[in-house]
């Protein structure tokens, strides 16, 4: 269960991306609410883009919280600022084979150097139709092996992902499982329920033991373009397995409201529920360029 403790801290970090705000008044690019006549203005904004684009950065309070390093439409690296300090980052490095992403490694960097902390190394395979069908993840604590996971995927008739099954190993012995159960409406993921419990040594779930359930309700989306869809979907599947708060990055539209219901800490005690909202301003091409407070900016590169 080491991963779950580590990811609790990551969840706090990711939620901080959502709710960061300040009182800046600079207009975003192509602001259709405040800036129709001057689409190129705004603190740190890139010039107006009217054609194909790719997400480059997300800035909060004029600080880069997420950066996507790309050449053309090829993602090479994703950098996520951590809350622990101004020089601490979670870095996802991407490897390709024959044009497909076959490896994504997440590791912490401090002051530009690898940190001696948990890293997650995902290796990805595809079926004959090009869908992800199997993933392994080797987790290291510094240079020491920590645990391994195996993931298998289920799709519906239209090709939408509906379930991911994770089986975790300590050495060669299976110990735990997590089921990620996805509900899709149209091209958006509207619910994701995780079920986590123990397995026997062969990886068969032990349903007589306690199974912990966490429910992520992604309740409201807009009808505009999700900027993460300009980047490779496979990367965000791995990013979502790193923590399920990220599953809406796989949706076609932008999440506006969600609730996360965590397991009860003890019988008779209600589990924690975290609600949240996003707000957006859009450009004339229907891409988000900021939140309503204009403290969170979405910056793109033209393709």
C-alpha positions as CSV (number, residue, x, y, z in Angstrom):
1,X,0.0,0.0,0.0
2,X,3.0,2.3,-0.2
3,X,1.8,3.8,-3.4
4,X,-1.5,4.9,-1.8
5,X,0.3,6.8,0.9
6,X,2.6,8.5,-1.6
7,X,-0.3,9.4,-3.9
8,X,-2.3,11.0,-1.1
9,X,0.4,13.7,-1.1
10,X,0.3,13.9,-4.9
11,X,-3.5,14.4,-4.7
12,X,-3.0,17.4,-2.5
13,X,-0.5,18.7,-5.0
14,X,-2.9,18.2,-8.0
15,X,-5.8,19.8,-6.1
16,X,-3.7,22.8,-5.5
17,X,-3.5,23.2,-9.3
18,X,-7.2,23.5,-9.4
19,X,-7.8,26.0,-6.7
20,X,-4.9,28.4,-7.1
21,X,-5.9,32.0,-7.6
22,X,-4.6,35.6,-7.3
23,X,-5.9,39.1,-8.2
24,X,-4.0,39.5,-11.5
25,X,-6.0,41.4,-14.1
26,X,-4.0,40.7,-17.2
27,X,-6.1,39.6,-20.2
28,X,-5.5,36.1,-21.6
29,X,-5.0,35.6,-25.3
30,X,-8.2,35.8,-27.4
31,X,-10.3,36.5,-24.3
32,X,-13.8,36.5,-25.8
33,X,-15.2,38.0,-22.6
34,X,-12.8,40.9,-22.0
35,X,-10.5,41.2,-25.0
36,X,-12.2,40.7,-28.4
37,X,-10.4,43.6,-29.9
38,X,-6.8,42.8,-28.7
39,X,-6.3,39.1,-28.8
40,X,-2.5,39.2,-28.4
41,X,-2.4,41.1,-25.1
42,X,-1.9,39.8,-21.6
43,X,0.8,39.1,-19.1
44,X,3.1,36.4,-20.5
45,X,0.5,35.2,-23.1
46,X,1.5,33.8,-26.4
47,X,0.3,35.4,-29.6
48,X,-3.1,34.4,-30.9
49,X,-3.3,31.0,-32.5
50,X,-6.0,30.3,-35.0
51,X,-4.8,26.9,-36.4
52,X,-3.6,23.6,-35.0
53,X,-1.9,23.9,-31.6
54,X,-0.4,21.9,-28.7
55,X,-0.6,22.7,-25.0
56,X,2.7,24.1,-23.8
57,X,2.3,25.4,-20.3
58,X,-0.2,26.0,-17.5
59,X,0.8,29.0,-15.3
60,X,-0.7,29.8,-12.0
61,X,-0.1,33.2,-10.4
62,X,2.6,33.8,-13.1
63,X,4.4,30.6,-12.1
64,X,4.6,27.6,-14.4
65,X,2.9,24.6,-12.7
66,X,2.8,22.3,-15.7
67,X,5.1,22.4,-18.8
68,X,5.0,20.0,-21.8
69,X,8.2,19.8,-23.7
70,X,7.4,19.0,-27.4
71,X,8.9,18.9,-30.8
72,X,6.1,19.4,-33.3
73,X,3.3,17.2,-32.0
74,X,5.7,14.8,-30.2
75,X,5.7,15.0,-26.4
76,X,9.1,14.4,-25.0
77,X,8.7,15.4,-21.3
78,X,6.1,16.7,-18.9
79,X,7.1,18.8,-15.9
80,X,4.8,19.3,-12.9
81,X,5.7,21.7,-10.1
82,X,5.5,20.2,-6.6
83,X,4.1,22.1,-3.6
84,X,7.1,21.1,-1.5
85,X,9.3,23.8,-2.9
86,X,10.1,26.2,-5.8
87,X,12.8,23.9,-7.2
88,X,11.0,20.5,-6.8
89,X,9.3,19.0,-9.8
90,X,7.7,15.7,-10.8
91,X,9.0,14.9,-14.3
92,X,7.4,12.4,-16.8
93,X,9.8,11.3,-19.5
94,X,8.4,9.7,-22.6
95,X,9.9,7.0,-24.8
96,X,8.7,6.0,-28.3
97,X,9.0,2.9,-30.4
98,X,7.8,3.0,-34.0
99,X,5.9,6.2,-33.3
100,X,4.0,4.9,-30.3
101,X,4.6,5.7,-26.6
102,X,6.0,2.6,-25.0
103,X,7.5,4.0,-21.8
104,X,6.6,6.8,-19.4
105,X,8.8,7.3,-16.3
106,X,7.7,9.6,-13.5
107,X,10.4,10.7,-11.1
108,X,11.1,13.7,-8.8
109,X,13.8,16.2,-9.5
110,X,15.1,18.8,-7.1
111,X,17.3,21.6,-8.3
112,X,17.5,19.9,-11.6
113,X,18.9,16.6,-10.3
114,X,17.1,13.3,-9.6
115,X,15.8,12.9,-6.0
116,X,16.2,9.8,-4.0
117,X,12.5,9.2,-3.8
118,X,9.8,6.9,-5.4
119,X,9.9,6.7,-9.2
120,X,7.3,5.0,-11.4
121,X,8.4,3.4,-14.7
122,X,5.5,2.4,-17.0
123,X,6.1,0.1,-20.0
124,X,3.2,-0.1,-22.4
125,X,2.0,-2.5,-25.1
126,X,-0.8,-2.3,-27.6
127,X,-3.2,-4.6,-29.3
128,X,-3.5,-5.0,-33.1
129,X,-6.0,-2.2,-33.2
130,X,-3.6,0.3,-31.5
131,X,-5.3,0.3,-28.1
132,X,-3.3,-0.1,-24.9
133,X,-3.8,-3.7,-23.7
134,X,-1.1,-4.3,-21.1
135,X,1.2,-2.1,-18.9
136,X,3.8,-2.9,-16.3
137,X,5.1,-0.4,-13.7
138,X,8.4,-0.8,-11.9
139,X,8.6,1.3,-8.8
140,X,11.9,2.2,-7.2
141,X,12.8,3.9,-4.0
142,X,16.0,5.6,-5.1
143,X,18.0,2.8,-6.5
144,X,16.2,0.0,-4.6
145,X,13.3,-1.9,-6.2
146,X,10.1,-1.2,-4.3
147,X,7.1,-3.0,-5.9
148,X,5.8,-3.8,-9.4
149,X,2.3,-3.5,-10.9
150,X,0.6,-5.1,-13.9
151,X,-2.3,-3.5,-15.7
152,X,-4.9,-5.0,-18.1
153,X,-7.5,-3.0,-20.0
154,X,-11.1,-3.5,-21.0
155,X,-13.0,-1.6,-23.7
156,X,-16.6,-1.4,-24.8
157,X,-17.8,-2.0,-28.4
158,X,-17.1,1.6,-29.4
159,X,-13.5,1.4,-28.2
160,X,-13.9,3.4,-25.0
161,X,-11.9,2.3,-22.0
162,X,-14.2,0.9,-19.3
163,X,-12.0,-0.8,-16.8
164,X,-8.3,-1.1,-15.8
165,X,-7.2,-3.9,-13.5
166,X,-4.0,-3.4,-11.5
167,X,-2.3,-6.3,-9.7
168,X,0.6,-5.3,-7.4
169,X,3.6,-7.5,-6.6
170,X,6.3,-7.5,-3.9
171,X,9.1,-9.3,-5.7
172,X,7.4,-12.2,-7.5
173,X,4.4,-12.4,-5.1
174,X,1.1,-10.7,-5.8
175,X,-0.2,-8.7,-2.8
176,X,-3.0,-6.2,-3.8
177,X,-5.3,-5.3,-6.6
178,X,-7.0,-2.1,-7.7
179,X,-9.9,-2.0,-10.2
180,X,-10.4,1.3,-12.0
181,X,-14.1,1.2,-13.2
182,X,-14.8,4.0,-15.8
183,X,-18.2,5.4,-16.8
184,X,-18.3,7.3,-20.2
185,X,-21.0,9.6,-21.5
186,X,-20.1,10.6,-25.0
187,X,-16.4,11.3,-25.1
188,X,-16.2,12.3,-21.5
189,X,-15.4,10.2,-18.4
190,X,-18.1,11.0,-15.9
191,X,-17.3,8.6,-13.1
192,X,-14.3,6.5,-12.0
193,X,-14.6,4.1,-9.0
194,X,-11.6,2.4,-7.6
195,X,-11.8,-0.9,-5.7
196,X,-8.7,-1.8,-3.8
197,X,-8.1,-5.0,-1.8
198,X,-5.7,-7.9,-1.2
199,X,-4.9,-10.9,-3.4
200,X,-3.5,-14.3,-2.8
201,X,0.1,-14.9,-3.9
202,X,-1.1,-15.9,-7.4
203,X,-2.9,-12.6,-7.9
204,X,-6.5,-13.8,-7.3
205,X,-8.5,-11.1,-5.4
206,X,-9.4,-12.0,-1.8
207,X,-13.0,-10.8,-1.6
208,X,-13.3,-12.0,1.9
209,X,-11.0,-9.2,3.0
210,X,-11.9,-5.5,3.1
211,X,-12.2,-3.8,-0.2
212,X,-11.8,0.0,-0.1
213,X,-13.9,2.0,-2.6
214,X,-13.2,5.5,-3.7
215,X,-15.6,7.3,-6.1
216,X,-14.7,10.1,-8.4
217,X,-17.8,11.8,-9.8
218,X,-16.8,14.1,-12.7
219,X,-20.3,15.6,-12.8
220,X,-20.2,18.6,-15.2
221,X,-18.2,19.3,-18.4
222,X,-18.4,22.3,-20.8
223,X,-18.7,21.8,-24.6
224,X,-15.2,23.3,-25.4
225,X,-11.9,21.6,-26.3
226,X,-9.9,20.0,-23.5
227,X,-6.3,21.3,-24.0
228,X,-4.8,18.0,-22.9
229,X,-6.3,16.4,-26.0
230,X,-3.7,18.2,-28.0
231,X,-1.1,15.9,-26.4
232,X,-0.8,12.1,-26.7
233,X,-3.6,10.2,-24.9
234,X,-1.3,7.4,-23.8
235,X,0.7,9.7,-21.7
236,X,-2.4,10.8,-19.8
237,X,-3.6,7.2,-19.3
238,X,-0.3,6.7,-17.4
239,X,-0.7,10.0,-15.6
240,X,-4.2,8.9,-14.6
241,X,-2.9,5.6,-13.2
242,X,-0.3,7.7,-11.2
243,X,-3.4,9.3,-9.6
244,X,-7.0,8.9,-10.6
245,X,-7.7,12.7,-10.1
246,X,-6.2,13.0,-13.6
247,X,-8.7,10.8,-15.5
248,X,-10.7,13.8,-16.8
249,X,-7.6,14.8,-18.8
250,X,-8.7,11.9,-21.1
251,X,-12.1,13.5,-21.8
252,X,-12.9,15.6,-24.9
253,X,-14.3,18.5,-23.0
254,X,-13.2,20.5,-19.9
255,X,-14.3,19.4,-16.4
256,X,-16.3,22.0,-14.5
257,X,-17.4,20.2,-11.3
258,X,-16.4,17.0,-9.4
259,X,-16.7,15.2,-6.1
260,X,-14.3,12.6,-4.6
261,X,-15.7,10.3,-1.9
262,X,-13.0,8.5,0.0
263,X,-13.4,5.3,2.0
264,X,-14.7,5.5,5.6
265,X,-11.7,5.5,8.0
266,X,-13.7,3.4,10.5
267,X,-17.1,1.7,10.7
268,X,-19.8,4.2,11.4
269,X,-17.6,7.2,10.4
270,X,-18.3,9.0,7.2
271,X,-15.6,9.1,4.6
272,X,-14.1,12.3,3.4
273,X,-15.8,14.0,0.4
274,X,-13.8,16.6,-1.6
275,X,-15.8,18.8,-4.0
276,X,-14.3,21.1,-6.6
277,X,-15.0,23.3,-9.5
278,X,-13.1,24.6,-12.5
279,X,-13.9,27.8,-14.4
280,X,-12.7,28.9,-17.8
281,X,-12.4,31.7,-20.3
282,X,-12.0,30.6,-23.9
283,X,-10.5,31.9,-27.2
284,X,-12.4,32.1,-30.5
285,X,-11.2,28.6,-31.3
286,X,-13.0,27.2,-28.2
287,X,-9.8,26.4,-26.2
288,X,-9.5,27.5,-22.6
289,X,-7.0,30.3,-22.1
290,X,-7.5,31.0,-18.4
291,X,-9.8,30.5,-15.5
292,X,-12.5,33.1,-14.7
293,X,-10.1,34.8,-12.2
294,X,-7.4,34.9,-14.9
295,X,-4.9,33.6,-12.4
296,X,-4.5,30.2,-14.2
297,X,-3.3,30.6,-17.8
298,X,-3.2,28.0,-20.6
299,X,-0.4,28.6,-23.1
300,X,-0.1,26.9,-26.4
301,X,2.4,26.4,-29.3
302,X,1.3,26.6,-32.9
303,X,1.8,23.4,-35.0
